[in-house]
Amino acid sequence: MASPFVEIEVDDRVVKVTNPERVYFPKLGLTKLDLVDYYLAVGPGIVNALFERPCMLHRFPKGLTGEPGEKVHQKRLPAGAPDWVETVQLFFPRWKRTADELCVTELGAVVWAVQMSTVEFHPWNSRREDTEKPDEWRIDLDPGPDCPWETVQRVAGVVHEVLDDVGAVGYPKTSGGKGLHVYVRIPPAHGFQEVRRAALAFAREVERRAPQDVTTAWWRKDRDPAQLFVDYNQNTRDHTIAAAYSVRGVPEARVSTPVTWDEVPDVHPGDFTVRTVPARFERIGDLHHDIDEHVFDIAPILEWAERDEKAGQEIPPEPES
């Protein structure tokens, strides 16, 4: 028998969604169609977050089953894409081959990816015009296993303070997990190594200001589990994190959600789910809508990097991509 389906109109596209009643989040009873409806509700936000960026897909072909291998990390565009779904070709040195990754330019492509069982969208921090030159510096506040959310909030305040000191505008969002991300738009003038080098120098400055809370130790074994790691490695080539407005593959269907700096002291990651974010989005819109209007030249941060290196602080090796 043919699979049941519905047809979803998205702007001037029609996307066929098969098995719309398949349950993806058993704890909440959320279906594939519920996931489609969520992404339609935050359409301008998710498109803004993904626009023209190579995008890795986290697919759950059978939903969140709790079984090993339930999640598929997919770089290459799934087969069967309509001809209007756009891609960008990337080279992966580790495997010595290329892959055509999804490159979202319209909401229909997001809905089609959900039809292909995508739950999470993980874009690069560069765009297809020059995939080797990032235009987004990502500050990832990654708490250790014994690090409470209150520490994340406190360190976020320090991050905001340091960004203000250098004249950079940071755009915070919850990770959808235990942490917080802050994005800063930068000119696409440096390669990944230089952006990571600047991110490390910034992380070290945050560590200097909050030494009890923060670590920049590269090796996990050297980190205090009660501290927060400012993960500069998220600026390494082909390292991606969940986009703003991306659902996360966790039982509560949390969403990585933009917040204001004023909200940071009062929010909790669990506040933002597939069920709560659409109403918030309808009320306040996309808090990252103007990020492209606030571009920061990382030259001052690279000066910090040079200062630290002259003082004997080494650049840790890059993780494999």
C-alpha positions as CSV (number, residue, x, y, z in Angstrom):
1,M,0.0,0.0,0.0
2,A,1.1,3.5,-0.7
3,S,2.1,5.6,2.3
4,P,-0.4,8.2,3.5
5,F,0.6,11.7,2.7
6,V,-0.4,15.3,2.8
7,E,0.6,18.1,0.5
8,I,2.0,21.3,2.1
9,E,1.9,24.6,0.2
10,V,5.0,26.7,1.1
11,D,5.1,30.0,-0.8
12,D,5.1,28.8,-4.5
13,R,6.2,25.2,-3.7
14,V,4.1,22.1,-2.9
15,V,5.9,19.6,-0.7
16,K,4.5,16.1,-0.3
17,V,4.9,14.9,3.3
18,T,4.5,11.1,3.7
19,N,3.5,9.4,6.9
20,P,2.4,12.7,8.5
21,E,1.1,11.0,11.6
22,R,4.4,9.1,12.4
23,V,5.3,10.0,16.0
24,Y,8.7,11.6,16.2
25,F,8.6,12.6,19.9
26,P,6.9,9.8,21.9
27,K,7.0,11.6,25.2
28,L,4.9,14.4,23.8
29,G,3.1,12.6,21.0
30,L,4.5,15.0,18.4
31,T,4.3,13.8,14.8
32,K,6.1,14.6,11.6
33,L,3.3,16.9,10.7
34,D,3.6,18.7,14.0
35,L,7.3,19.2,13.2
36,V,6.4,20.6,9.8
37,D,3.9,23.0,11.4
38,Y,6.5,24.2,13.8
39,Y,9.0,25.0,11.1
40,L,6.3,26.8,9.1
41,A,5.5,28.9,12.2
42,V,9.1,30.1,12.6
43,G,9.8,30.2,8.9
44,P,11.5,33.6,8.6
45,G,13.7,32.8,11.6
46,I,14.9,29.3,10.5
47,V,15.6,30.6,6.9
48,N,17.5,33.6,8.2
49,A,19.7,31.2,10.3
50,L,20.4,28.8,7.4
51,F,20.4,31.1,4.5
52,E,23.0,30.1,1.9
53,R,25.0,28.1,4.4
54,P,26.1,24.5,3.9
55,C,23.9,22.5,6.2
56,M,24.4,19.1,7.8
57,L,21.1,17.3,8.7
58,H,20.4,15.3,11.8
59,R,17.8,12.9,10.6
60,F,15.6,10.5,12.7
61,P,14.1,8.1,10.2
62,K,11.9,6.4,12.8
63,G,11.6,9.3,15.3
64,L,13.2,9.3,18.7
65,T,13.1,5.6,19.5
66,G,15.7,5.5,22.2
67,E,17.5,2.8,20.2
68,P,21.2,3.0,19.2
69,G,21.6,4.5,15.8
70,E,18.3,6.3,15.8
71,K,20.0,9.5,14.6
72,V,21.7,9.9,11.2
73,H,24.2,12.7,10.7
74,Q,23.9,13.4,7.0
75,K,26.3,15.8,5.1
76,R,25.2,14.7,1.6
77,L,21.8,15.8,0.4
78,P,19.3,12.9,0.6
79,A,18.4,11.4,-2.7
80,G,15.2,12.4,-4.4
81,A,15.3,16.1,-3.8
82,P,13.2,18.4,-6.1
83,D,15.3,20.3,-8.6
84,W,14.5,23.6,-6.8
85,V,16.2,22.5,-3.6
86,E,19.7,24.1,-3.7
87,T,23.0,22.7,-2.7
88,V,26.7,23.7,-2.3
89,Q,29.6,21.4,-3.0
90,L,32.2,20.9,-0.3
91,F,35.5,19.1,-0.2
92,F,36.4,17.0,2.8
93,P,40.1,16.4,3.1
94,R,39.8,13.6,5.6
95,W,37.9,11.5,3.2
96,K,39.4,13.0,0.0
97,R,36.0,13.5,-1.6
98,T,33.3,16.0,-2.1
99,A,29.7,16.2,-1.0
100,D,26.7,18.3,-2.1
101,E,25.1,19.7,1.1
102,L,21.8,21.3,1.5
103,C,21.9,25.1,1.1
104,V,18.7,26.6,2.2
105,T,17.4,29.6,0.3
106,E,13.7,29.3,0.9
107,L,11.3,27.7,3.5
108,G,10.2,25.0,1.1
109,A,13.7,23.4,1.4
110,V,13.3,23.3,5.2
111,V,10.0,21.5,4.9
112,W,11.3,19.1,2.3
113,A,14.2,18.3,4.7
114,V,11.7,17.6,7.5
115,Q,9.8,15.3,5.1
116,M,13.1,13.4,4.8
117,S,13.0,12.9,8.6
118,T,15.3,15.9,9.5
119,V,14.8,17.1,13.0
120,E,17.9,19.2,13.5
121,F,19.6,21.7,11.2
122,H,23.4,22.3,11.7
123,P,24.7,25.0,9.3
124,W,28.3,26.0,8.7
125,N,29.5,29.4,9.9
126,S,30.3,30.3,6.3
127,R,28.2,30.9,3.2
128,R,28.3,29.3,-0.2
129,E,29.8,32.4,-1.9
130,D,33.1,31.4,-0.1
131,T,32.7,28.4,2.1
132,E,36.3,28.8,3.4
133,K,35.8,32.3,4.9
134,P,33.5,32.3,7.9
135,D,31.2,35.3,8.4
136,E,29.9,34.1,11.8
137,W,32.0,33.8,14.9
138,R,30.4,31.4,17.3
139,I,30.9,31.6,21.1
140,D,29.7,28.3,22.6
141,L,29.2,28.2,26.4
142,D,29.4,24.5,27.1
143,P,28.8,23.5,30.7
144,G,30.6,20.5,32.2
145,P,28.6,17.6,33.6
146,D,28.5,19.2,37.1
147,C,28.1,22.8,35.9
148,P,24.7,24.3,36.8
149,W,22.7,26.6,34.5
150,E,23.3,29.5,36.8
151,T,26.9,29.4,35.9
152,V,26.1,29.5,32.2
153,Q,23.9,32.6,32.9
154,R,26.7,34.2,34.9
155,V,29.4,33.6,32.3
156,A,27.0,34.9,29.6
157,G,27.1,38.2,31.4
158,V,30.9,38.2,31.3
159,V,30.8,37.4,27.6
160,H,28.4,40.3,27.0
161,E,30.7,42.6,29.0
162,V,33.8,41.6,26.9
163,L,31.9,42.0,23.6
164,D,30.8,45.5,24.8
165,D,34.4,46.4,25.6
166,V,35.5,45.7,22.0
167,G,32.4,47.1,20.3
168,A,30.9,43.8,19.1
169,V,27.2,43.0,19.0
170,G,26.5,39.5,20.2
171,Y,23.3,37.6,19.5
172,P,22.6,35.0,22.2
173,K,20.4,31.9,21.9
174,T,19.9,28.8,24.0
175,S,21.5,25.7,22.6
176,G,18.5,23.5,23.2
177,G,20.6,21.5,25.5
178,K,22.5,22.7,28.6
179,G,24.4,25.6,27.2
180,L,24.2,28.9,25.4
181,H,25.5,30.2,22.1
182,V,26.4,33.7,21.1
183,Y,26.8,34.7,17.5
184,V,28.8,37.6,16.2
185,R,28.6,38.6,12.5
186,I,32.1,39.2,11.0
187,P,33.4,40.1,7.5
188,P,34.4,37.0,5.5
189,A,38.0,38.1,5.4
190,H,39.7,35.3,7.4
191,G,40.0,31.5,7.1
192,F,38.8,29.1,9.8
193,Q,42.1,28.9,11.5
194,E,42.3,32.6,12.1
195,V,38.7,32.8,13.3
196,R,39.3,29.9,15.7
197,R,42.5,31.7,16.9
198,A,40.5,34.8,17.6
199,A,37.8,32.7,19.4
200,L,40.5,31.2,21.6
201,A,41.9,34.6,22.5
202,F,38.4,35.8,23.4
203,A,37.7,32.7,25.5
204,R,40.9,33.2,27.4
205,E,39.9,36.8,28.2
206,V,36.5,35.5,29.5
207,E,38.5,32.9,31.6
208,R,40.7,35.7,33.0
209,R,37.6,37.6,34.1
210,A,35.8,34.5,35.5
211,P,38.5,32.0,36.5
212,Q,36.3,30.1,39.0
213,D,33.6,29.5,36.4
214,V,35.5,29.1,33.1
215,T,38.0,26.8,31.5
216,T,39.7,26.9,28.1
217,A,41.5,23.6,28.7
218,W,41.6,21.7,25.4
219,W,41.7,18.2,26.8
220,R,38.5,17.1,28.5
221,K,40.4,15.3,31.2
222,D,42.0,18.6,32.2
223,R,38.6,20.4,32.8
224,D,36.9,20.7,36.1
225,P,33.4,19.1,35.5
226,A,31.9,22.0,37.5
227,Q,33.3,24.6,35.2
228,L,32.1,25.9,31.8
229,F,34.2,25.4,28.7
230,V,34.1,28.3,26.2
231,D,34.3,26.1,23.1
232,Y,36.4,28.0,20.6
233,N,36.6,24.7,18.5
234,Q,33.1,25.4,17.2
235,N,34.8,27.7,14.8
236,T,36.9,24.9,13.2
237,R,36.1,24.0,9.6
238,D,33.1,21.6,9.3
239,H,32.2,21.9,13.0
240,T,28.6,22.8,13.2
241,I,26.0,23.5,16.0
242,A,22.3,23.6,15.9
243,A,20.8,26.7,14.1
244,A,18.7,29.3,15.8
245,Y,15.1,27.9,15.8
246,S,16.3,24.3,15.1
247,V,14.5,21.7,17.1
248,R,16.8,19.4,19.1
249,G,16.5,15.6,19.1
250,V,15.7,15.3,22.8
251,P,12.5,13.9,24.3
252,E,11.2,17.3,25.3
253,A,11.5,18.7,21.7
254,R,13.5,21.6,22.9
255,V,14.4,24.4,20.5
256,S,17.6,26.4,20.2
257,T,16.0,29.8,20.7
258,P,17.2,33.4,20.3
259,V,16.9,35.4,23.5
260,T,17.7,39.0,24.5
261,W,20.6,39.8,26.8
262,D,18.0,41.0,29.3
263,E,16.3,37.7,29.3
264,V,19.4,35.6,29.9
265,P,19.3,35.9,33.7
266,D,15.7,34.6,33.9
267,V,15.3,32.0,31.2
268,H,15.9,28.2,31.2
269,P,16.5,26.1,28.2
270,G,13.5,24.0,29.0
271,D,11.3,27.1,28.5
272,F,11.6,26.8,24.7
273,T,10.1,23.8,22.9
274,V,8.2,23.0,19.7
275,R,5.0,23.8,21.7
276,T,6.0,27.2,23.2
277,V,8.3,28.8,20.6
278,P,5.7,29.4,17.8
279,A,3.6,31.7,20.0
280,R,6.8,33.5,21.2
281,F,7.9,33.9,17.5
282,E,4.5,35.3,16.6
283,R,4.7,37.8,19.4
284,I,8.3,39.1,19.1
285,G,9.5,37.8,15.7
286,D,13.1,36.8,15.0
287,L,15.5,38.3,17.5
288,H,18.4,37.6,15.1
289,H,16.7,39.4,12.1
290,D,19.2,42.3,12.0
291,I,22.5,40.4,12.7
292,D,23.8,41.2,9.2
293,E,23.6,44.9,10.1
294,H,26.2,44.5,12.9
295,V,29.4,43.3,11.4
296,F,32.5,43.3,13.7
297,D,36.1,43.2,12.5
298,I,38.0,40.7,14.6
299,A,41.3,42.5,14.2
300,P,41.4,43.6,17.9
301,I,40.8,40.0,19.0
302,L,43.6,38.8,16.8
303,E,45.8,41.3,18.6
304,W,44.9,39.6,21.8
305,A,45.9,36.3,20.2
306,E,49.3,37.6,19.2
307,R,49.8,39.0,22.7
308,D,48.9,35.6,24.3
309,E,51.2,33.7,21.9
310,K,54.1,36.0,22.6
311,A,53.5,35.4,26.3
312,G,53.9,31.6,25.7
313,Q,50.3,30.5,25.4
314,E,50.0,27.9,22.7
315,I,47.3,27.4,20.2
316,P,45.9,23.9,20.9
317,P,45.7,21.5,17.9
318,E,42.5,21.5,15.9
319,P,40.1,18.7,16.3
320,E,39.6,16.5,13.3
321,S,36.8,17.6,10.9
